[in-house]
Amino acid sequence: MKEKNVQPLRTAKEIEDMKWALRRYGSEPDYFLFVFGINIGHRVSDIIPLTVGDVRDKSHVVVREKKTNKSEGIPLPHKPTERL
């Protein structure tokens, strides 16, 4: 099978269009992962292993990068239960 040429979203409009599409055609977890990922700047493969317990009632979350195996503490908003 031929590889697809995937390009990053570069403009605010492209990001808003993706959020709209995920809201309309995707699931709530898909939308959350997209918004969370673009706000912390990590790959989806880095944030998929996170659990609710890793985030709930925390001031930060530790993300381990699969590519480099480095860990990084990411601060969370004061109310992480707010809808993004």
Biopython code that builds the backbone (N, CA, C, O; Angstrom):
import numpy as np
from Bio.PDB.StructureBuilder import StructureBuilder

atoms = [
    (1, "MET", "N", (0.839, -1.174, 0.000)),
    (1, "MET", "CA", (0.000, 0.000, 0.000)),
    (1, "MET", "C", (0.889, 1.243, 0.000)),
    (1, "MET", "O", (1.886, 1.306, 0.720)),
    (2, "LYS", "N", (0.522, 2.210, -0.799)),
    (2, "LYS", "CA", (1.287, 3.434, -0.930)),
    (2, "LYS", "C", (1.103, 4.317, 0.301)),
    (2, "LYS", "O", (-0.012, 4.466, 0.800)),
    (3, "GLU", "N", (2.207, 4.907, 0.795)),
    (3, "GLU", "CA", (2.126, 5.821, 1.932)),
    (3, "GLU", "C", (1.439, 7.111, 1.528)),
    (3, "GLU", "O", (1.599, 7.602, 0.411)),
    (4, "LYS", "N", (0.663, 7.652, 2.471)),
    (4, "LYS", "CA", (-0.011, 8.923, 2.210)),
    (4, "LYS", "C", (0.893, 10.064, 2.639)),
    (4, "LYS", "O", (1.650, 9.942, 3.602)),
    (5, "ASN", "N", (0.811, 11.157, 1.928)),
    (5, "ASN", "CA", (1.571, 12.346, 2.253)),
    (5, "ASN", "C", (0.759, 13.177, 3.244)),
    (5, "ASN", "O", (-0.144, 13.914, 2.848)),
    (6, "VAL", "N", (1.078, 13.059, 4.525)),
    (6, "VAL", "CA", (0.334, 13.754, 5.574)),
    (6, "VAL", "C", (1.090, 15.007, 5.964)),
    (6, "VAL", "O", (2.276, 14.949, 6.287)),
    (7, "GLN", "N", (0.407, 16.136, 5.936)),
    (7, "GLN", "CA", (1.005, 17.419, 6.285)),
    (7, "GLN", "C", (0.378, 17.947, 7.574)),
    (7, "GLN", "O", (-0.800, 17.698, 7.831)),
    (8, "PRO", "N", (1.152, 18.676, 8.389)),
    (8, "PRO", "CA", (0.587, 19.240, 9.618)),
    (8, "PRO", "C", (-0.390, 20.368, 9.319)),
    (8, "PRO", "O", (-0.334, 20.999, 8.263)),
    (9, "LEU", "N", (-1.280, 20.604, 10.263)),
    (9, "LEU", "CA", (-2.186, 21.748, 10.162)),
    (9, "LEU", "C", (-1.365, 22.990, 10.501)),
    (9, "LEU", "O", (-0.722, 23.040, 11.550)),
    (10, "ARG", "N", (-1.383, 23.981, 9.631)),
    (10, "ARG", "CA", (-0.491, 25.130, 9.816)),
    (10, "ARG", "C", (-1.199, 26.426, 10.176)),
    (10, "ARG", "O", (-0.572, 27.334, 10.723)),
    (11, "THR", "N", (-2.470, 26.534, 9.888)),
    (11, "THR", "CA", (-3.152, 27.806, 10.142)),
    (11, "THR", "C", (-4.261, 27.613, 11.179)),
    (11, "THR", "O", (-4.731, 26.500, 11.416)),
    (12, "ALA", "N", (-4.658, 28.721, 11.781)),
    (12, "ALA", "CA", (-5.748, 28.677, 12.751)),
    (12, "ALA", "C", (-7.038, 28.175, 12.094)),
    (12, "ALA", "O", (-7.818, 27.461, 12.725)),
    (13, "LYS", "N", (-7.264, 28.543, 10.834)),
    (13, "LYS", "CA", (-8.462, 28.081, 10.124)),
    (13, "LYS", "C", (-8.434, 26.566, 9.936)),
    (13, "LYS", "O", (-9.459, 25.906, 10.110)),
    (14, "GLU", "N", (-7.276, 26.007, 9.585)),
    (14, "GLU", "CA", (-7.166, 24.553, 9.431)),
    (14, "GLU", "C", (-7.452, 23.842, 10.750)),
    (14, "GLU", "O", (-8.100, 22.795, 10.769)),
    (15, "ILE", "N", (-6.970, 24.410, 11.848)),
    (15, "ILE", "CA", (-7.218, 23.819, 13.163)),
    (15, "ILE", "C", (-8.696, 23.915, 13.509)),
    (15, "ILE", "O", (-9.278, 22.939, 13.984)),
    (16, "GLU", "N", (-9.310, 25.054, 13.284)),
    (16, "GLU", "CA", (-10.740, 25.218, 13.554)),
    (16, "GLU", "C", (-11.578, 24.288, 12.683)),
    (16, "GLU", "O", (-12.572, 23.730, 13.149)),
    (17, "ASP", "N", (-11.184, 24.117, 11.427)),
    (17, "ASP", "CA", (-11.892, 23.192, 10.531)),
    (17, "ASP", "C", (-11.797, 21.755, 11.048)),
    (17, "ASP", "O", (-12.772, 21.006, 10.988)),
    (18, "MET", "N", (-10.631, 21.374, 11.553)),
    (18, "MET", "CA", (-10.456, 20.022, 12.092)),
    (18, "MET", "C", (-11.304, 19.844, 13.352)),
    (18, "MET", "O", (-11.932, 18.801, 13.536)),
    (19, "LYS", "N", (-11.324, 20.843, 14.207)),
    (19, "LYS", "CA", (-12.148, 20.755, 15.413)),
    (19, "LYS", "C", (-13.624, 20.620, 15.037)),
    (19, "LYS", "O", (-14.354, 19.835, 15.642)),
    (20, "TRP", "N", (-14.057, 21.387, 14.039)),
    (20, "TRP", "CA", (-15.446, 21.293, 13.591)),
    (20, "TRP", "C", (-15.746, 19.886, 13.070)),
    (20, "TRP", "O", (-16.774, 19.297, 13.406)),
    (21, "ALA", "N", (-14.835, 19.352, 12.242)),
    (21, "ALA", "CA", (-15.039, 18.017, 11.669)),
    (21, "ALA", "C", (-15.084, 16.949, 12.761)),
    (21, "ALA", "O", (-15.898, 16.027, 12.693)),
    (22, "LEU", "N", (-14.220, 17.068, 13.762)),
    (22, "LEU", "CA", (-14.225, 16.084, 14.849)),
    (22, "LEU", "C", (-15.496, 16.182, 15.673)),
    (22, "LEU", "O", (-16.028, 15.164, 16.117)),
    (23, "ARG", "N", (-15.986, 17.394, 15.881)),
    (23, "ARG", "CA", (-17.243, 17.568, 16.606)),
    (23, "ARG", "C", (-18.405, 16.955, 15.828)),
    (23, "ARG", "O", (-19.283, 16.312, 16.405)),
    (24, "ARG", "N", (-18.398, 17.160, 14.523)),
    (24, "ARG", "CA", (-19.506, 16.704, 13.682)),
    (24, "ARG", "C", (-19.452, 15.203, 13.397)),
    (24, "ARG", "O", (-20.471, 14.517, 13.482)),
    (25, "TYR", "N", (-18.262, 14.690, 13.059)),
    (25, "TYR", "CA", (-18.154, 13.314, 12.586)),
    (25, "TYR", "C", (-17.397, 12.385, 13.529)),
    (25, "TYR", "O", (-17.495, 11.165, 13.401)),
    (26, "GLY", "N", (-16.651, 12.941, 14.463)),
    (26, "GLY", "CA", (-15.851, 12.118, 15.367)),
    (26, "GLY", "C", (-16.556, 11.902, 16.693)),
    (26, "GLY", "O", (-17.747, 12.177, 16.845)),
    (27, "SER", "N", (-15.798, 11.411, 17.628)),
    (27, "SER", "CA", (-16.329, 11.177, 18.975)),
    (27, "SER", "C", (-15.764, 12.226, 19.929)),
    (27, "SER", "O", (-14.824, 12.946, 19.593)),
    (28, "GLU", "N", (-16.337, 12.298, 21.098)),
    (28, "GLU", "CA", (-15.860, 13.235, 22.119)),
    (28, "GLU", "C", (-14.399, 12.940, 22.491)),
    (28, "GLU", "O", (-13.615, 13.880, 22.620)),
    (29, "PRO", "N", (-14.007, 11.670, 22.666)),
    (29, "PRO", "CA", (-12.591, 11.400, 22.944)),
    (29, "PRO", "C", (-11.660, 11.845, 21.803)),
    (29, "PRO", "O", (-10.557, 12.326, 22.058)),
    (30, "ASP", "N", (-12.098, 11.686, 20.558)),
    (30, "ASP", "CA", (-11.282, 12.146, 19.424)),
    (30, "ASP", "C", (-11.057, 13.651, 19.509)),
    (30, "ASP", "O", (-9.938, 14.137, 19.342)),
    (31, "TYR", "N", (-12.139, 14.378, 19.772)),
    (31, "TYR", "CA", (-12.057, 15.831, 19.872)),
    (31, "TYR", "C", (-11.137, 16.229, 21.024)),
    (31, "TYR", "O", (-10.279, 17.096, 20.865)),
    (32, "PHE", "N", (-11.318, 15.592, 22.186)),
    (32, "PHE", "CA", (-10.492, 15.919, 23.347)),
    (32, "PHE", "C", (-9.015, 15.662, 23.062)),
    (32, "PHE", "O", (-8.174, 16.511, 23.359)),
    (33, "LEU", "N", (-8.693, 14.517, 22.496)),
    (33, "LEU", "CA", (-7.289, 14.195, 22.211)),
    (33, "LEU", "C", (-6.676, 15.193, 21.239)),
    (33, "LEU", "O", (-5.519, 15.583, 21.399)),
    (34, "PHE", "N", (-7.436, 15.606, 20.240)),
    (34, "PHE", "CA", (-6.925, 16.581, 19.281)),
    (34, "PHE", "C", (-6.633, 17.909, 19.971)),
    (34, "PHE", "O", (-5.537, 18.453, 19.832)),
    (35, "VAL", "N", (-7.609, 18.433, 20.713)),
    (35, "VAL", "CA", (-7.445, 19.731, 21.363)),
    (35, "VAL", "C", (-6.345, 19.672, 22.423)),
    (35, "VAL", "O", (-5.518, 20.579, 22.507)),
    (36, "PHE", "N", (-6.332, 18.624, 23.220)),
    (36, "PHE", "CA", (-5.298, 18.454, 24.239)),
    (36, "PHE", "C", (-3.922, 18.381, 23.578)),
    (36, "PHE", "O", (-2.976, 19.028, 24.026)),
    (37, "GLY", "N", (-3.819, 17.593, 22.514)),
    (37, "GLY", "CA", (-2.542, 17.421, 21.818)),
    (37, "GLY", "C", (-2.009, 18.703, 21.206)),
    (37, "GLY", "O", (-0.817, 18.988, 21.313)),
    (38, "ILE", "N", (-2.868, 19.479, 20.569)),
    (38, "ILE", "CA", (-2.365, 20.710, 19.947)),
    (38, "ILE", "C", (-2.025, 21.766, 20.993)),
    (38, "ILE", "O", (-1.196, 22.643, 20.751)),
    (39, "ASN", "N", (-2.664, 21.681, 22.148)),
    (39, "ASN", "CA", (-2.363, 22.650, 23.199)),
    (39, "ASN", "C", (-1.097, 22.311, 23.977)),
    (39, "ASN", "O", (-0.447, 23.214, 24.504)),
    (40, "ILE", "N", (-0.732, 21.049, 24.064)),
    (40, "ILE", "CA", (0.506, 20.709, 24.772)),
    (40, "ILE", "C", (1.656, 20.453, 23.806)),
    (40, "ILE", "O", (2.811, 20.380, 24.227)),
    (41, "GLY", "N", (1.357, 20.317, 22.521)),
    (41, "GLY", "CA", (2.408, 20.172, 21.526)),
    (41, "GLY", "C", (3.072, 18.814, 21.488)),
    (41, "GLY", "O", (4.264, 18.713, 21.194)),
    (42, "HIS", "N", (2.318, 17.767, 21.782)),
    (42, "HIS", "CA", (2.873, 16.411, 21.723)),
    (42, "HIS", "C", (2.129, 15.559, 20.711)),
    (42, "HIS", "O", (0.985, 15.834, 20.351)),
    (43, "ARG", "N", (2.803, 14.531, 20.273)),
    (43, "ARG", "CA", (2.195, 13.590, 19.333)),
    (43, "ARG", "C", (1.109, 12.778, 20.026)),
    (43, "ARG", "O", (1.125, 12.588, 21.242)),
    (44, "VAL", "N", (0.179, 12.312, 19.227)),
    (44, "VAL", "CA", (-0.909, 11.499, 19.766)),
    (44, "VAL", "C", (-0.353, 10.227, 20.413)),
    (44, "VAL", "O", (-0.907, 9.750, 21.403)),
    (45, "SER", "N", (0.724, 9.679, 19.873)),
    (45, "SER", "CA", (1.315, 8.473, 20.462)),
    (45, "SER", "C", (1.869, 8.729, 21.859)),
    (45, "SER", "O", (2.048, 7.789, 22.633)),
    (46, "ASP", "N", (2.146, 9.998, 22.194)),
    (46, "ASP", "CA", (2.625, 10.345, 23.530)),
    (46, "ASP", "C", (1.484, 10.516, 24.520)),
    (46, "ASP", "O", (1.664, 10.282, 25.715)),
    (47, "ILE", "N", (0.314, 10.920, 24.043)),
    (47, "ILE", "CA", (-0.783, 11.196, 24.973)),
    (47, "ILE", "C", (-1.798, 10.056, 25.084)),
    (47, "ILE", "O", (-2.569, 10.015, 26.042)),
    (48, "ILE", "N", (-1.810, 9.141, 24.131)),
    (48, "ILE", "CA", (-2.741, 8.003, 24.192)),
    (48, "ILE", "C", (-2.563, 7.170, 25.472)),
    (48, "ILE", "O", (-3.560, 6.730, 26.044)),
    (49, "PRO", "N", (-1.325, 6.940, 25.937)),
    (49, "PRO", "CA", (-1.181, 6.118, 27.149)),
    (49, "PRO", "C", (-1.707, 6.768, 28.433)),
    (49, "PRO", "O", (-1.852, 6.082, 29.445)),
    (50, "LEU", "N", (-1.997, 8.075, 28.415)),
    (50, "LEU", "CA", (-2.491, 8.737, 29.616)),
    (50, "LEU", "C", (-3.865, 8.201, 30.012)),
    (50, "LEU", "O", (-4.680, 7.840, 29.163)),
    (51, "THR", "N", (-4.097, 8.159, 31.313)),
    (51, "THR", "CA", (-5.392, 7.725, 31.829)),
    (51, "THR", "C", (-6.063, 8.900, 32.529)),
    (51, "THR", "O", (-5.435, 9.932, 32.766)),
    (52, "VAL", "N", (-7.326, 8.740, 32.853)),
    (52, "VAL", "CA", (-8.050, 9.771, 33.589)),
    (52, "VAL", "C", (-7.337, 10.054, 34.907)),
    (52, "VAL", "O", (-7.241, 11.207, 35.327)),
    (53, "GLY", "N", (-6.840, 9.014, 35.553)),
    (53, "GLY", "CA", (-6.124, 9.173, 36.817)),
    (53, "GLY", "C", (-4.843, 9.979, 36.693)),
    (53, "GLY", "O", (-4.391, 10.579, 37.668)),
    (54, "ASP", "N", (-4.254, 10.000, 35.501)),
    (54, "ASP", "CA", (-3.048, 10.795, 35.271)),
    (54, "ASP", "C", (-3.358, 12.290, 35.226)),
    (54, "ASP", "O", (-2.467, 13.115, 35.427)),
    (55, "VAL", "N", (-4.619, 12.641, 34.962)),
    (55, "VAL", "CA", (-4.997, 14.030, 34.729)),
    (55, "VAL", "C", (-5.930, 14.573, 35.810)),
    (55, "VAL", "O", (-5.804, 15.731, 36.207)),
    (56, "ARG", "N", (-6.855, 13.756, 36.287)),
    (56, "ARG", "CA", (-7.887, 14.223, 37.216)),
    (56, "ARG", "C", (-7.269, 14.750, 38.510)),
    (56, "ARG", "O", (-6.436, 14.097, 39.137)),
    (57, "ASP", "N", (-7.703, 15.950, 38.887)),
    (57, "ASP", "CA", (-7.278, 16.603, 40.130)),
    (57, "ASP", "C", (-5.770, 16.825, 40.210)),
    (57, "ASP", "O", (-5.207, 16.842, 41.304)),
    (58, "LYS", "N", (-5.125, 16.991, 39.086)),
    (58, "LYS", "CA", (-3.676, 17.214, 39.047)),
    (58, "LYS", "C", (-3.387, 18.629, 38.566)),
    (58, "LYS", "O", (-4.174, 19.217, 37.825)),
    (59, "SER", "N", (-2.259, 19.163, 38.990)),
    (59, "SER", "CA", (-1.836, 20.483, 38.522)),
    (59, "SER", "C", (-0.967, 20.361, 37.271)),
    (59, "SER", "O", (-0.775, 21.329, 36.536)),
    (60, "HIS", "N", (-0.446, 19.150, 37.043)),
    (60, "HIS", "CA", (0.349, 18.891, 35.837)),
    (60, "HIS", "C", (0.243, 17.414, 35.476)),
    (60, "HIS", "O", (-0.178, 16.588, 36.286)),
    (61, "VAL", "N", (0.628, 17.107, 34.269)),
    (61, "VAL", "CA", (0.638, 15.726, 33.805)),
    (61, "VAL", "C", (2.030, 15.449, 33.247)),
    (61, "VAL", "O", (2.639, 16.313, 32.616)),
    (62, "VAL", "N", (2.522, 14.246, 33.483)),
    (62, "VAL", "CA", (3.834, 13.863, 32.972)),
    (62, "VAL", "C", (3.632, 13.068, 31.690)),
    (62, "VAL", "O", (2.947, 12.045, 31.677)),
    (63, "VAL", "N", (4.234, 13.553, 30.624)),
    (63, "VAL", "CA", (4.136, 12.911, 29.317)),
    (63, "VAL", "C", (5.507, 12.376, 28.944)),
    (63, "VAL", "O", (6.497, 13.107, 28.978)),
    (64, "ARG", "N", (5.564, 11.097, 28.586)),
    (64, "ARG", "CA", (6.817, 10.492, 28.131)),
    (64, "ARG", "C", (6.776, 10.401, 26.616)),
    (64, "ARG", "O", (5.873, 9.793, 26.040)),
    (65, "GLU", "N", (7.766, 11.016, 25.978)),
    (65, "GLU", "CA", (7.833, 10.994, 24.517)),
    (65, "GLU", "C", (8.314, 9.632, 24.040)),
    (65, "GLU", "O", (9.361, 9.147, 24.469)),
    (66, "LYS", "N", (7.545, 9.024, 23.154)),
    (66, "LYS", "CA", (7.933, 7.715, 22.618)),
    (66, "LYS", "C", (9.191, 7.811, 21.765)),
    (66, "LYS", "O", (10.033, 6.913, 21.781)),
    (67, "LYS", "N", (9.313, 8.908, 21.020)),
    (67, "LYS", "CA", (10.430, 9.052, 20.091)),
    (67, "LYS", "C", (11.767, 9.177, 20.813)),
    (67, "LYS", "O", (12.753, 8.566, 20.400)),
    (68, "THR", "N", (11.811, 9.970, 21.895)),
    (68, "THR", "CA", (13.070, 10.228, 22.596)),
    (68, "THR", "C", (13.142, 9.578, 23.967)),
    (68, "THR", "O", (14.212, 9.535, 24.574)),
    (69, "ASN", "N", (12.018, 9.071, 24.465)),
    (69, "ASN", "CA", (11.897, 8.463, 25.789)),
    (69, "ASN", "C", (12.132, 9.467, 26.921)),
    (69, "ASN", "O", (12.409, 9.071, 28.053)),
    (70, "LYS", "N", (12.023, 10.759, 26.620)),
    (70, "LYS", "CA", (12.152, 11.803, 27.643)),
    (70, "LYS", "C", (10.793, 12.063, 28.266)),
    (70, "LYS", "O", (9.756, 11.931, 27.615)),
    (71, "SER", "N", (10.816, 12.439, 29.553)),
    (71, "SER", "CA", (9.583, 12.805, 30.249)),
    (71, "SER", "C", (9.516, 14.312, 30.397)),
    (71, "SER", "O", (10.536, 14.983, 30.553)),
    (72, "GLU", "N", (8.296, 14.834, 30.344)),
    (72, "GLU", "CA", (8.094, 16.275, 30.504)),
    (72, "GLU", "C", (6.840, 16.504, 31.328)),
    (72, "GLU", "O", (5.799, 15.901, 31.069)),
    (73, "GLY", "N", (6.940, 17.377, 32.320)),
    (73, "GLY", "CA", (5.776, 17.772, 33.101)),
    (73, "GLY", "C", (5.053, 18.912, 32.401)),
    (73, "GLY", "O", (5.654, 19.949, 32.123)),
    (74, "ILE", "N", (3.780, 18.732, 32.118)),
    (74, "ILE", "CA", (2.976, 19.730, 31.420)),
    (74, "ILE", "C", (1.976, 20.313, 32.415)),
    (74, "ILE", "O", (1.166, 19.570, 32.970)),
    (75, "PRO", "N", (2.014, 21.640, 32.656)),
    (75, "PRO", "CA", (1.016, 22.220, 33.558)),
    (75, "PRO", "C", (-0.377, 22.162, 32.951)),
    (75, "PRO", "O", (-0.550, 22.347, 31.747)),
    (76, "LEU", "N", (-1.353, 21.908, 33.786)),
    (76, "LEU", "CA", (-2.754, 21.859, 33.364)),
    (76, "LEU", "C", (-3.460, 23.127, 33.832)),
    (76, "LEU", "O", (-3.002, 23.780, 34.769)),
    (77, "PRO", "N", (-4.583, 23.485, 33.180)),
    (77, "PRO", "CA", (-5.363, 24.635, 33.646)),
    (77, "PRO", "C", (-5.838, 24.391, 35.078)),
    (77, "PRO", "O", (-5.864, 23.253, 35.546)),
    (78, "HIS", "N", (-6.211, 25.462, 35.764)),
    (78, "HIS", "CA", (-6.674, 25.351, 37.154)),
    (78, "HIS", "C", (-7.860, 24.414, 37.283)),
    (78, "HIS", "O", (-8.008, 23.716, 38.286)),
    (79, "LYS", "N", (-8.712, 24.403, 36.250)),
    (79, "LYS", "CA", (-9.889, 23.532, 36.264)),
    (79, "LYS", "C", (-9.795, 22.582, 35.071)),
    (79, "LYS", "O", (-10.420, 22.827, 34.039)),
    (80, "PRO", "N", (-9.015, 21.491, 35.200)),
    (80, "PRO", "CA", (-8.859, 20.601, 34.040)),
    (80, "PRO", "C", (-10.131, 19.904, 33.616)),
    (80, "PRO", "O", (-10.168, 19.289, 32.550)),
    (81, "THR", "N", (-11.192, 19.986, 34.438)),
    (81, "THR", "CA", (-12.451, 19.353, 34.042)),
    (81, "THR", "C", (-13.276, 20.252, 33.130)),
    (81, "THR", "O", (-14.302, 19.825, 32.602)),
    (82, "GLU", "N", (-12.828, 21.520, 32.937)),
    (82, "GLU", "CA", (-13.550, 22.390, 32.024)),
    (82, "GLU", "C", (-13.529, 21.804, 30.624)),
    (82, "GLU", "O", (-12.540, 21.196, 30.212)),
    (83, "ARG", "N", (-14.584, 21.980, 29.921)),
    (83, "ARG", "CA", (-14.656, 21.520, 28.546)),
    (83, "ARG", "C", (-13.748, 22.375, 27.679)),
    (83, "ARG", "O", (-13.785, 23.603, 27.757)),
    (84, "LEU", "N", (-12.942, 21.739, 26.862)),
    (84, "LEU", "CA", (-11.993, 22.466, 26.016)),
    (84, "LEU", "C", (-12.681, 23.067, 24.830)),
    (84, "LEU", "O", (-12.037, 23.717, 24.007)),
]
sb = StructureBuilder()
sb.init_structure("model")
sb.init_model(0)
sb.init_chain("A")
sb.init_seg("    ")
for serial, (resi, resn, name, xyz) in enumerate(atoms, 1):
    if name == "N":
        sb.init_residue(resn, " ", resi, " ")
    sb.init_atom(name, np.array(xyz, "f"), 0.0, 1.0, " ", f" {name:<3s}", serial, name[0])
structure = sb.get_structure()
